[in-house]
Amino acid sequence: MIAYRAGRHSVFPYGFAKNERDNIDDRELDDLKKLAKHFLNYSDEQIAMTVKQSELMEVPWDDREKKR
């Protein structure tokens, strides 16, 4: 599951292997949406602090495509 705010942040609030679980239920989806909204409203400084405190984990990406 990915939450995305254009030009700002992307958040992966939950991931799972499809061979381990079929899907999430409606209650879980509601909770994950609230969590994603919470993190998407963070400033860059708040994001950096939560990464430093290991509340969030930064996922590196290759932006070569963006530079073409």
WOJO-V980466 format. One record per residue. SS is DSSP state (hx for helix, st for strand, lp for the rest). OMEGA is omega as a letter, one per 30 degrees, with the letter a starting at -180 (* if undefined). BURIAL is I if it has 24 or more other C-alpha atoms within 12 Angstrom, else O. Layout:
BEGIN
SS_OMEGA_BURIAL, SS_OMEGA_BURIAL
END
This chain:
BEGIN
lp_a_O, lp_l_O, st_a_I, st_l_O, lp_a_O, lp_l_O, lp_a_O, lp_a_O, lp_l_I, st_a_I, st_l_I, lp_a_O, lp_a_I, lp_l_O, lp_l_O, lp_l_O, lp_a_O, lp_l_O, lp_l_O, lp_a_O, lp_a_O, lp_a_O, lp_l_O, lp_l_O, lp_a_O, hx_l_O, hx_l_O, hx_l_O, hx_l_O, hx_a_O, hx_l_O, hx_l_I, hx_l_O, hx_l_O, hx_l_O, hx_l_I, hx_l_O, hx_a_O, hx_l_I, hx_l_I, lp_l_O, lp_l_O, lp_l_O, hx_l_O, hx_l_O, hx_l_O, hx_a_I, hx_a_O, hx_a_O, hx_l_O, hx_l_O, hx_a_O, lp_l_O, lp_l_O, lp_l_O, lp_l_O, lp_l_O, lp_l_O, lp_a_O, lp_l_O, lp_a_O, lp_a_O, lp_l_O, hx_a_O, hx_a_O, hx_a_O, hx_a_O, lp_*_O
END
